[in-house]
Amino acid sequence: GDIMKFKDDVAFVKPTIFVAVPRIYNRIVEGVQKQFSEANTGIKGCLITNGTGSKLKNVQENGEYDSFFYDWLVFSKVKEKFGGRIRMMVTGSAPIKKDTFEFMKIIMSCPFYEGYGQT
């Protein structure tokens, strides 16, 4: 129930479907990008840079968000912070930024649906 413990609650519950408003997704993206920028040196930084670039290109060109190598090596750690079982994400109540939408697909490696304006 405490919003300050949101990450702990999500990791404990281990949801398979994650539904949230765009503001929550924006905060998640900001946090992950901050962690990525802190680890932006050496081999780890190279893997993060290449992984996000490769997956972003696949999302934009082919609509594919899976990459066995990068999902296993880089993005599995991010998914684990959310329980590791998320299979689908949904947002609504307000429009979401395109870069947030795409970045969430990349880091969570699952479909992401927007319900805003779909009534």
Buried (B, 14 or more C-beta within 10 A) or exposed (E): EEEEEEEEEBBEEEBEEBEBEBEBBBBBBEEBEEBBEEEEEEEBBEBBEEBBEBBBEBBEEEEEBEBEEBBEBBBEEBBEBBBEBBEBBEBBEEEBEEEBBBBBBBBBBBEBEBEEEEE
